[in-house]
Amino acid sequence: MDALKITFHGGQVLGTDGFAVHPLSISDGLIRAEPQSRVLDVSGYLILPGIVDFHGDGFERHVAPRRGAVVDPRDGLSAIEAELSANGITTAMLAQFYSWEGGMRGPEFAAKMAAAVQAAMDMICDLRLQLRLEVNLLDHYARVLALVTRHSIPCVVFNDHLPHDALAIGKRPPRLTGQALKSGRSPEAHLALLQSLHANQPQLGAALRDLAEKLRAQGVILGSHDDSTEADHHEMADLGVCLAEFPETEAAARAARACGNGVVMGAPNVLRGGSHAGKVSAADLVEQGLVDALASDYHYPALLRAALKLWQAGMAPQAAWGLISAGPARLLGLTDRGVIGIGKRADLVFLEAHGHKVAATIARGRIAYLSGDIAGRILS
């Protein structure tokens, strides 16, 4: 379907000061000041900026529906887009591992996923790739840089999920057999790989600094992941990272803020009232003003539900929604979206005023999702 040329009236439009009823015009994929010839009554609906997901790996179920059943990622992109748009997400950073875990989190699949996303020019929603690099893969740094360059990957986040404590004392790490099965290796081969990667620690600092410099020179946004202490984030900040994903403690979040860096927390954490792993509560950090953006993490519906929960708990709607629209857009340098304003992209979510169910999602002025009564109004 071509981009809509239409003026919506009667809907409650979310602006910087909250909701207000006023006409909203779109044409050629942008929000316009000029009224359009077609006028549509959308009374009974809230109109909000499209959701920007900073980090989500919920797409994995569409490219690996069962263990070992990994498909060509191109085959799953339509299903990914359908789930995103049904949850009001118009821009999504697909958090793809580049990890020693292998399988769909291994280097080979990461390359396939990057190529598939870059080639997905017919998608209505804006799909982008975030590369989650396991930093101890020092031998892969040249390949990583080439992959980022070849596919214009905009964001790289540094992870370190190696069980260093166990490996340092020669102990068999927990969950080793399960990890080995997922990777397609024997437990013995998997343990040998982890031990060899752990042995890279003395060379890690200099190598990672060099890689970070080369990535930043290309304009790549760098982030840290799961910082636990102030020192953790300061070490990453020295490399030039500009955001902290899912800091595990308040101290780490405050350290990121002190460095002038953004803080991203998981929307599922907000819904649960705390981390499933016993880490810091995202809702507590939001209340203290320490969070710039929420991310879907592993569950796309969590973004909308978390924003609504914060709003219903007393947070101003523009502030609550900003955590899933303006905030992540700003951290990603996407100045053309995240808010409803003249000249911005026509990325919009229509919620039923009562019940707040997603009724329509419009991305770049094109219909990505449509359901219920509003479908009849728009399509008539």
C-alpha positions as a Markdown table, in Angstrom:
| # | Residue | x | y | z |
|---|---|---|---|---|
| 1 | Met | 0.0 | 0.0 | 0.0 |
| 2 | Asp | 1.2 | 3.5 | -0.8 |
| 3 | Ala | 1.8 | 6.1 | 1.9 |
| 4 | Leu | -1.5 | 7.6 | 3.2 |
| 5 | Lys | -2.5 | 11.2 | 2.4 |
| 6 | Ile | -5.0 | 11.9 | 5.1 |
| 7 | Thr | -5.9 | 14.2 | 8.0 |
| 8 | Phe | -7.1 | 12.5 | 11.2 |
| 9 | His | -9.4 | 14.5 | 13.4 |
| 10 | Gly | -11.1 | 13.8 | 16.7 |
| 11 | Gly | -8.3 | 11.7 | 18.1 |
| 12 | Gln | -6.3 | 12.5 | 21.2 |
| 13 | Val | -2.8 | 13.3 | 20.0 |
| 14 | Leu | 0.2 | 12.9 | 22.4 |
| 15 | Gly | 2.5 | 15.9 | 22.4 |
| 16 | Thr | 5.2 | 17.2 | 24.7 |
| 17 | Asp | 2.5 | 18.5 | 27.1 |
| 18 | Gly | 0.3 | 15.5 | 27.1 |
| 19 | Phe | -2.8 | 14.6 | 25.1 |
| 20 | Ala | -4.8 | 17.2 | 23.0 |
| 21 | Val | -7.5 | 16.9 | 20.4 |
| 22 | His | -6.4 | 18.5 | 17.2 |
| 23 | Pro | -6.1 | 17.5 | 13.5 |
| 24 | Leu | -3.1 | 15.4 | 12.4 |
| 25 | Ser | -2.1 | 15.4 | 8.8 |
| 26 | Ile | 0.3 | 13.0 | 7.0 |
| 27 | Ser | 1.4 | 12.6 | 3.4 |
| 28 | Asp | 4.4 | 11.2 | 1.6 |
| 29 | Gly | 5.5 | 9.4 | 4.8 |
| 30 | Leu | 5.8 | 12.6 | 6.9 |
| 31 | Ile | 3.6 | 14.6 | 9.3 |
| 32 | Arg | 2.5 | 17.7 | 7.5 |
| 33 | Ala | 1.1 | 21.1 | 8.5 |
| 34 | Glu | -1.1 | 21.3 | 5.5 |
| 35 | Pro | -4.6 | 19.6 | 5.7 |
| 36 | Gln | -5.1 | 16.8 | 3.3 |
| 37 | Ser | -8.2 | 16.3 | 1.1 |
| 38 | Arg | -9.2 | 13.1 | 2.8 |
| 39 | Val | -10.4 | 13.7 | 6.4 |
| 40 | Leu | -11.0 | 10.8 | 8.8 |
| 41 | Asp | -12.8 | 10.8 | 12.1 |
| 42 | Val | -10.7 | 8.8 | 14.7 |
| 43 | Ser | -12.7 | 9.8 | 17.7 |
| 44 | Gly | -12.3 | 7.2 | 20.5 |
| 45 | Tyr | -8.6 | 6.7 | 19.8 |
| 46 | Leu | -5.3 | 7.9 | 21.2 |
| 47 | Ile | -2.6 | 8.8 | 18.6 |
| 48 | Leu | 1.0 | 8.3 | 19.9 |
| 49 | Pro | 4.5 | 8.2 | 18.3 |
| 50 | Gly | 5.6 | 4.9 | 16.9 |
| 51 | Ile | 7.5 | 2.8 | 19.4 |
| 52 | Val | 11.3 | 2.6 | 18.9 |
| 53 | Asp | 12.7 | -0.6 | 20.3 |
| 54 | Phe | 16.4 | -0.1 | 21.3 |
| 55 | His | 17.2 | -3.8 | 21.9 |
| 56 | Gly | 15.1 | -6.9 | 21.3 |
| 57 | Asp | 16.0 | -10.6 | 20.7 |
| 58 | Gly | 12.4 | -11.8 | 20.6 |
| 59 | Phe | 13.0 | -12.2 | 16.8 |
| 60 | Glu | 14.9 | -15.4 | 17.5 |
| 61 | Arg | 11.8 | -17.5 | 17.8 |
| 62 | His | 10.9 | -16.6 | 14.2 |
| 63 | Val | 14.3 | -17.8 | 12.8 |
| 64 | Ala | 14.8 | -20.8 | 15.2 |
| 65 | Pro | 11.3 | -22.0 | 16.1 |
| 66 | Arg | 12.9 | -25.1 | 17.8 |
| 67 | Arg | 16.4 | -26.0 | 18.9 |
| 68 | Gly | 18.3 | -27.0 | 15.8 |
| 69 | Ala | 15.5 | -25.8 | 13.5 |
| 70 | Val | 17.3 | -22.6 | 12.3 |
| 71 | Val | 15.9 | -21.3 | 9.1 |
| 72 | Asp | 17.1 | -18.8 | 6.6 |
| 73 | Pro | 16.6 | -15.4 | 8.4 |
| 74 | Arg | 15.0 | -14.0 | 5.3 |
| 75 | Asp | 12.1 | -16.5 | 5.8 |
| 76 | Gly | 11.4 | -15.0 | 9.3 |
| 77 | Leu | 11.5 | -11.3 | 8.6 |
| 78 | Ser | 7.8 | -11.0 | 7.6 |
| 79 | Ala | 6.7 | -12.8 | 10.8 |
| 80 | Ile | 9.1 | -10.5 | 12.8 |
| 81 | Glu | 7.6 | -7.4 | 11.3 |
| 82 | Ala | 4.0 | -8.7 | 11.9 |
| 83 | Glu | 4.7 | -9.2 | 15.6 |
| 84 | Leu | 6.5 | -5.8 | 15.9 |
| 85 | Ser | 3.7 | -3.8 | 14.2 |
| 86 | Ala | 1.0 | -5.6 | 16.2 |
| 87 | Asn | 2.7 | -4.2 | 19.3 |
| 88 | Gly | 3.0 | -0.7 | 18.0 |
| 89 | Ile | 6.7 | -0.9 | 17.2 |
| 90 | Thr | 7.7 | 1.0 | 14.1 |
| 91 | Thr | 11.5 | 0.9 | 14.5 |
| 92 | Ala | 13.3 | -2.1 | 15.9 |
| 93 | Met | 16.9 | -2.9 | 16.7 |
| 94 | Leu | 17.3 | -6.6 | 16.3 |
| 95 | Ala | 19.8 | -7.6 | 19.0 |
| 96 | Gln | 21.9 | -10.2 | 17.1 |
| 97 | Phe | 24.6 | -12.1 | 19.1 |
| 98 | Tyr | 28.1 | -12.6 | 17.7 |
| 99 | Ser | 29.0 | -15.1 | 20.3 |
| 100 | Trp | 30.9 | -18.3 | 21.1 |
| 101 | Glu | 27.5 | -19.8 | 21.9 |
| 102 | Gly | 27.2 | -20.9 | 18.2 |
| 103 | Gly | 24.1 | -21.7 | 16.3 |
| 104 | Met | 21.9 | -18.8 | 15.7 |
| 105 | Arg | 24.1 | -16.8 | 18.1 |
| 106 | Gly | 27.3 | -17.6 | 16.3 |
| 107 | Pro | 29.4 | -15.6 | 13.8 |
| 108 | Glu | 28.1 | -17.4 | 10.7 |
| 109 | Phe | 24.4 | -16.8 | 11.5 |
| 110 | Ala | 25.2 | -13.2 | 12.5 |
| 111 | Ala | 26.5 | -12.6 | 9.0 |
| 112 | Lys | 23.4 | -14.1 | 7.4 |
| 113 | Met | 21.1 | -12.0 | 9.6 |
| 114 | Ala | 23.0 | -8.8 | 8.8 |
| 115 | Ala | 22.7 | -9.5 | 5.1 |
| 116 | Ala | 19.0 | -10.3 | 5.4 |
| 117 | Val | 18.1 | -7.2 | 7.4 |
| 118 | Gln | 20.1 | -4.9 | 5.0 |
| 119 | Ala | 18.3 | -6.4 | 2.0 |
| 120 | Ala | 14.8 | -6.1 | 3.6 |
| 121 | Met | 14.0 | -3.0 | 1.6 |
| 122 | Asp | 10.3 | -3.9 | 1.3 |
| 123 | Met | 9.6 | -3.9 | 5.0 |
| 124 | Ile | 7.2 | -1.2 | 6.2 |
| 125 | Cys | 8.7 | -1.2 | 9.7 |
| 126 | Asp | 12.3 | 0.0 | 10.0 |
| 127 | Leu | 14.4 | -3.1 | 11.0 |
| 128 | Arg | 18.0 | -2.5 | 12.0 |
| 129 | Leu | 20.7 | -4.7 | 13.5 |
| 130 | Gln | 22.5 | -4.3 | 16.8 |
| 131 | Leu | 25.5 | -6.5 | 17.0 |
| 132 | Arg | 26.1 | -8.0 | 20.5 |
| 133 | Leu | 29.7 | -8.9 | 20.5 |
| 134 | Glu | 31.2 | -11.3 | 23.0 |
| 135 | Val | 34.4 | -9.4 | 23.6 |
| 136 | Asn | 36.7 | -12.4 | 24.3 |
| 137 | Leu | 36.5 | -13.5 | 20.6 |
| 138 | Leu | 39.7 | -11.5 | 19.9 |
| 139 | Asp | 40.5 | -13.6 | 16.8 |
| 140 | His | 37.2 | -12.4 | 15.2 |
| 141 | Tyr | 37.8 | -8.6 | 15.6 |
| 142 | Ala | 38.8 | -8.1 | 12.0 |
| 143 | Arg | 35.8 | -10.1 | 10.8 |
| 144 | Val | 33.5 | -8.1 | 13.1 |
| 145 | Leu | 34.8 | -4.8 | 11.7 |
| 146 | Ala | 34.4 | -6.0 | 8.2 |
| 147 | Leu | 30.8 | -7.2 | 8.9 |
| 148 | Val | 29.8 | -3.9 | 10.5 |
| 149 | Thr | 31.3 | -2.0 | 7.5 |
| 150 | Arg | 29.8 | -4.2 | 4.8 |
| 151 | His | 26.3 | -4.0 | 6.2 |
| 152 | Ser | 26.3 | -0.6 | 7.8 |
| 153 | Ile | 25.5 | -1.9 | 11.2 |
| 154 | Pro | 24.7 | 1.2 | 13.3 |
| 155 | Cys | 25.2 | -0.2 | 16.9 |
| 156 | Val | 27.6 | -2.6 | 18.6 |
| 157 | Val | 27.2 | -3.6 | 22.2 |
| 158 | Phe | 30.1 | -5.2 | 24.1 |
| 159 | Asn | 29.1 | -8.3 | 26.1 |
| 160 | Asp | 31.1 | -10.7 | 28.3 |
| 161 | His | 29.1 | -13.7 | 29.3 |
| 162 | Leu | 32.0 | -16.0 | 29.9 |
| 163 | Pro | 31.9 | -17.8 | 33.3 |
| 164 | His | 35.3 | -16.3 | 34.3 |
| 165 | Asp | 35.0 | -17.2 | 38.0 |
| 166 | Ala | 34.6 | -20.9 | 37.3 |
| 167 | Leu | 37.2 | -20.9 | 34.5 |
| 168 | Ala | 39.8 | -19.1 | 36.6 |
| 169 | Ile | 39.8 | -21.9 | 39.2 |
| 170 | Gly | 39.5 | -24.7 | 36.7 |
| 171 | Lys | 36.0 | -25.5 | 37.6 |
| 172 | Arg | 33.4 | -26.9 | 35.2 |
| 173 | Pro | 31.0 | -23.9 | 34.5 |
| 174 | Pro | 27.3 | -24.4 | 35.2 |
| 175 | Arg | 24.9 | -25.3 | 32.4 |
| 176 | Leu | 27.9 | -26.4 | 30.3 |
| 177 | Thr | 26.2 | -29.4 | 28.7 |
| 178 | Gly | 23.1 | -27.5 | 27.7 |
| 179 | Gln | 25.3 | -24.7 | 26.1 |
| 180 | Ala | 27.3 | -27.3 | 24.3 |
| 181 | Leu | 24.2 | -28.9 | 22.8 |
| 182 | Lys | 22.9 | -25.6 | 21.6 |
| 183 | Ser | 26.3 | -24.8 | 20.0 |
| 184 | Gly | 26.6 | -28.2 | 18.3 |
| 185 | Arg | 29.7 | -29.1 | 20.2 |
| 186 | Ser | 30.5 | -31.8 | 22.6 |
| 187 | Pro | 30.8 | -30.7 | 26.3 |
| 188 | Glu | 34.5 | -31.3 | 26.1 |
| 189 | Ala | 35.0 | -29.2 | 23.0 |
| 190 | His | 32.8 | -26.5 | 24.4 |
| 191 | Leu | 34.8 | -26.4 | 27.7 |
| 192 | Ala | 38.1 | -26.2 | 25.8 |
| 193 | Leu | 36.8 | -23.2 | 23.7 |
| 194 | Leu | 35.7 | -21.4 | 26.9 |
| 195 | Gln | 39.1 | -22.0 | 28.5 |
| 196 | Ser | 40.9 | -20.7 | 25.4 |
| 197 | Leu | 38.7 | -17.5 | 25.3 |
| 198 | His | 39.2 | -17.0 | 29.0 |
| 199 | Ala | 43.0 | -17.1 | 28.4 |
| 200 | Asn | 42.6 | -14.1 | 26.1 |
| 201 | Gln | 42.0 | -11.8 | 29.1 |
| 202 | Pro | 45.5 | -10.3 | 29.2 |
| 203 | Gln | 45.3 | -9.1 | 25.6 |
| 204 | Leu | 41.6 | -8.0 | 25.8 |
| 205 | Gly | 42.1 | -4.4 | 26.9 |
| 206 | Ala | 44.4 | -3.2 | 24.1 |
| 207 | Ala | 42.6 | -5.2 | 21.4 |
| 208 | Leu | 39.1 | -4.0 | 22.4 |
| 209 | Arg | 40.3 | -0.4 | 22.6 |
| 210 | Asp | 41.7 | -0.6 | 19.0 |
| 211 | Leu | 38.4 | -2.1 | 17.8 |
| 212 | Ala | 36.3 | 0.5 | 19.6 |
| 213 | Glu | 38.4 | 3.3 | 18.0 |
| 214 | Lys | 37.8 | 1.9 | 14.5 |
| 215 | Leu | 34.1 | 1.4 | 15.1 |
| 216 | Arg | 33.6 | 4.9 | 16.4 |
| 217 | Ala | 35.5 | 6.3 | 13.4 |
| 218 | Gln | 32.7 | 4.9 | 11.3 |
| 219 | Gly | 30.1 | 6.5 | 13.4 |
| 220 | Val | 29.0 | 3.3 | 15.1 |
| 221 | Ile | 27.1 | 3.7 | 18.4 |
| 222 | Leu | 28.8 | 1.7 | 21.1 |
| 223 | Gly | 27.3 | 0.4 | 24.3 |
| 224 | Ser | 28.1 | -1.7 | 27.3 |
| 225 | His | 25.9 | -4.6 | 28.6 |
| 226 | Asp | 25.2 | -5.8 | 32.2 |
| 227 | Asp | 27.6 | -3.4 | 34.0 |
| 228 | Ser | 27.6 | -4.4 | 37.6 |
| 229 | Thr | 29.8 | -1.7 | 39.2 |
| 230 | Glu | 30.9 | 1.9 | 38.7 |
| 231 | Ala | 34.3 | 0.6 | 37.6 |
| 232 | Asp | 32.7 | -1.6 | 35.0 |
| 233 | His | 31.0 | 1.3 | 33.3 |
| 234 | His | 34.0 | 3.6 | 33.7 |
| 235 | Glu | 36.2 | 1.0 | 32.0 |
| 236 | Met | 33.7 | 0.8 | 29.1 |
| 237 | Ala | 33.3 | 4.6 | 29.0 |
| 238 | Asp | 37.0 | 4.9 | 28.5 |
| 239 | Leu | 36.6 | 3.0 | 25.3 |
| 240 | Gly | 34.1 | 5.5 | 24.0 |
| 241 | Val | 30.8 | 3.7 | 24.7 |
| 242 | Cys | 27.9 | 6.2 | 25.0 |
| 243 | Leu | 25.3 | 4.0 | 26.7 |
| 244 | Ala | 24.7 | 1.3 | 29.3 |
| 245 | Glu | 22.3 | -1.5 | 28.5 |
| 246 | Phe | 20.7 | -3.2 | 31.4 |
| 247 | Pro | 23.1 | -2.1 | 34.2 |
| 248 | Glu | 22.7 | -4.6 | 37.1 |
| 249 | Thr | 22.9 | -2.1 | 39.9 |
| 250 | Glu | 21.9 | 1.5 | 40.7 |
| 251 | Ala | 25.6 | 2.3 | 41.1 |
| 252 | Ala | 26.4 | 1.3 | 37.6 |
| 253 | Ala | 23.4 | 3.3 | 36.2 |
| 254 | Arg | 24.5 | 6.4 | 38.1 |
| 255 | Ala | 28.0 | 5.9 | 36.8 |
| 256 | Ala | 26.7 | 5.9 | 33.2 |
| 257 | Arg | 24.8 | 9.1 | 33.9 |
| 258 | Ala | 27.8 | 10.7 | 35.5 |
| 259 | Cys | 29.7 | 9.9 | 32.3 |
| 260 | Gly | 27.0 | 11.6 | 30.3 |
| 261 | Asn | 25.9 | 8.2 | 28.8 |
| 262 | Gly | 22.4 | 6.9 | 28.2 |
| 263 | Val | 20.8 | 4.1 | 30.3 |
| 264 | Val | 18.6 | 1.4 | 28.7 |
| 265 | Met | 16.6 | -1.0 | 30.9 |
| 266 | Gly | 14.3 | -3.9 | 30.1 |
| 267 | Ala | 10.6 | -3.4 | 29.8 |
| 268 | Pro | 9.9 | -6.9 | 31.2 |
| 269 | Asn | 11.8 | -5.8 | 34.3 |
| 270 | Val | 9.3 | -3.0 | 34.8 |
| 271 | Leu | 6.3 | -5.4 | 34.3 |
| 272 | Arg | 7.7 | -7.9 | 36.7 |
| 273 | Gly | 8.4 | -5.3 | 39.3 |
| 274 | Gly | 12.1 | -6.3 | 39.3 |
| 275 | Ser | 14.7 | -8.3 | 37.4 |
| 276 | His | 14.1 | -12.0 | 36.9 |
| 277 | Ala | 17.8 | -12.5 | 37.8 |
| 278 | Gly | 17.6 | -10.5 | 41.1 |
| 279 | Lys | 19.3 | -7.4 | 39.7 |
| 280 | Val | 18.2 | -3.8 | 40.2 |
| 281 | Ser | 14.6 | -2.9 | 39.6 |
| 282 | Ala | 14.1 | -0.9 | 36.3 |
| 283 | Ala | 11.0 | 0.7 | 37.8 |
| 284 | Asp | 13.0 | 2.0 | 40.7 |
| 285 | Leu | 15.6 | 3.5 | 38.3 |
| 286 | Val | 12.8 | 5.1 | 36.2 |
| 287 | Glu | 11.4 | 6.7 | 39.4 |
| 288 | Gln | 14.8 | 8.1 | 40.1 |
| 289 | Gly | 15.1 | 9.6 | 36.6 |
| 290 | Leu | 18.0 | 7.3 | 35.7 |
| 291 | Val | 16.5 | 5.7 | 32.6 |
| 292 | Asp | 16.5 | 7.1 | 29.1 |
| 293 | Ala | 14.9 | 4.2 | 27.3 |
| 294 | Leu | 13.1 | 0.9 | 27.8 |
| 295 | Ala | 13.8 | -2.1 | 25.5 |
| 296 | Ser | 11.7 | -5.1 | 24.7 |
| 297 | Asp | 14.6 | -7.4 | 25.6 |
| 298 | Tyr | 13.0 | -10.8 | 25.0 |
| 299 | His | 9.3 | -9.9 | 24.8 |
| 300 | Tyr | 8.0 | -7.4 | 22.2 |
| 301 | Pro | 4.6 | -6.8 | 23.9 |
| 302 | Ala | 6.4 | -5.6 | 27.1 |
| 303 | Leu | 7.2 | -2.2 | 25.7 |
| 304 | Leu | 3.7 | -1.0 | 25.4 |
| 305 | Arg | 2.6 | -2.6 | 28.6 |
| 306 | Ala | 5.5 | -1.2 | 30.6 |
| 307 | Ala | 4.8 | 2.4 | 29.4 |
| 308 | Leu | 1.1 | 1.9 | 30.2 |
| 309 | Lys | 1.9 | 0.6 | 33.7 |
| 310 | Leu | 4.1 | 3.6 | 34.4 |
| 311 | Trp | 1.5 | 6.0 | 33.1 |
| 312 | Gln | -1.3 | 4.3 | 35.2 |
| 313 | Ala | 1.0 | 4.5 | 38.2 |
| 314 | Gly | 1.1 | 8.3 | 37.9 |
| 315 | Met | 3.8 | 9.1 | 35.5 |
| 316 | Ala | 2.9 | 11.8 | 32.9 |
| 317 | Pro | 1.9 | 10.0 | 29.7 |
| 318 | Gln | 4.4 | 11.9 | 27.5 |
| 319 | Ala | 7.2 | 10.9 | 29.9 |
| 320 | Ala | 6.1 | 7.3 | 30.1 |
| 321 | Trp | 5.7 | 7.0 | 26.4 |
| 322 | Gly | 8.9 | 8.9 | 25.8 |
| 323 | Leu | 10.8 | 6.0 | 27.3 |
| 324 | Ile | 9.7 | 3.8 | 24.4 |
| 325 | Ser | 9.8 | 6.5 | 21.6 |
| 326 | Ala | 11.7 | 9.8 | 22.0 |
| 327 | Gly | 14.2 | 8.3 | 24.5 |
| 328 | Pro | 15.5 | 5.4 | 22.4 |
| 329 | Ala | 15.3 | 7.5 | 19.2 |
| 330 | Arg | 17.6 | 10.1 | 20.8 |
| 331 | Leu | 20.1 | 7.5 | 21.9 |
| 332 | Leu | 20.2 | 6.0 | 18.4 |
| 333 | Gly | 20.6 | 9.5 | 16.8 |
| 334 | Leu | 17.2 | 9.1 | 14.9 |
| 335 | Thr | 16.1 | 12.7 | 15.0 |
| 336 | Asp | 13.4 | 12.2 | 12.5 |
| 337 | Arg | 11.1 | 10.1 | 14.8 |
| 338 | Gly | 10.1 | 9.4 | 18.4 |
| 339 | Val | 7.8 | 12.4 | 18.7 |
| 340 | Ile | 4.8 | 13.7 | 16.7 |
| 341 | Gly | 5.8 | 16.9 | 15.0 |
| 342 | Ile | 5.7 | 18.7 | 11.7 |
| 343 | Gly | 8.3 | 17.2 | 9.3 |
| 344 | Lys | 8.8 | 14.1 | 11.4 |
| 345 | Arg | 8.3 | 10.6 | 10.0 |
| 346 | Ala | 4.6 | 9.5 | 10.1 |
| 347 | Asp | 5.3 | 6.7 | 12.6 |
| 348 | Leu | 2.1 | 6.5 | 14.6 |
| 349 | Val | 0.3 | 4.1 | 16.9 |
| 350 | Phe | -3.5 | 4.3 | 17.4 |
| 351 | Leu | -4.7 | 2.9 | 20.8 |
| 352 | Glu | -8.3 | 2.4 | 21.7 |
| 353 | Ala | -9.0 | 5.1 | 24.3 |
| 354 | His | -10.6 | 2.6 | 26.5 |
| 355 | Gly | -8.5 | -0.5 | 27.0 |
| 356 | His | -5.5 | 0.8 | 25.2 |
| 357 | Lys | -5.4 | -2.0 | 22.7 |
| 358 | Val | -3.3 | -1.4 | 19.6 |
| 359 | Ala | -5.8 | -0.7 | 16.8 |
| 360 | Ala | -3.4 | 0.6 | 14.1 |
| 361 | Thr | 0.3 | 1.0 | 13.4 |
| 362 | Ile | 1.5 | 3.3 | 10.7 |
| 363 | Ala | 5.2 | 3.4 | 9.7 |
| 364 | Arg | 6.5 | 6.0 | 7.2 |
| 365 | Gly | 2.9 | 6.8 | 6.4 |
| 366 | Arg | 2.1 | 3.2 | 5.4 |
| 367 | Ile | -0.2 | 0.8 | 7.2 |
| 368 | Ala | 1.8 | -1.8 | 9.0 |
| 369 | Tyr | -1.1 | -3.1 | 11.3 |
| 370 | Leu | -4.8 | -2.6 | 11.3 |
| 371 | Ser | -7.5 | -4.2 | 13.4 |
| 372 | Gly | -11.1 | -3.7 | 14.5 |
| 373 | Asp | -13.3 | -0.6 | 14.0 |
| 374 | Ile | -10.6 | 1.7 | 12.8 |
| 375 | Ala | -9.8 | -0.7 | 9.9 |
| 376 | Gly | -13.3 | -0.1 | 8.5 |
| 377 | Arg | -12.8 | 3.7 | 8.9 |
| 378 | Ile | -9.4 | 3.8 | 7.2 |
| 379 | Leu | -10.2 | 1.4 | 4.4 |
| 380 | Ser | -13.7 | 2.7 | 3.6 |
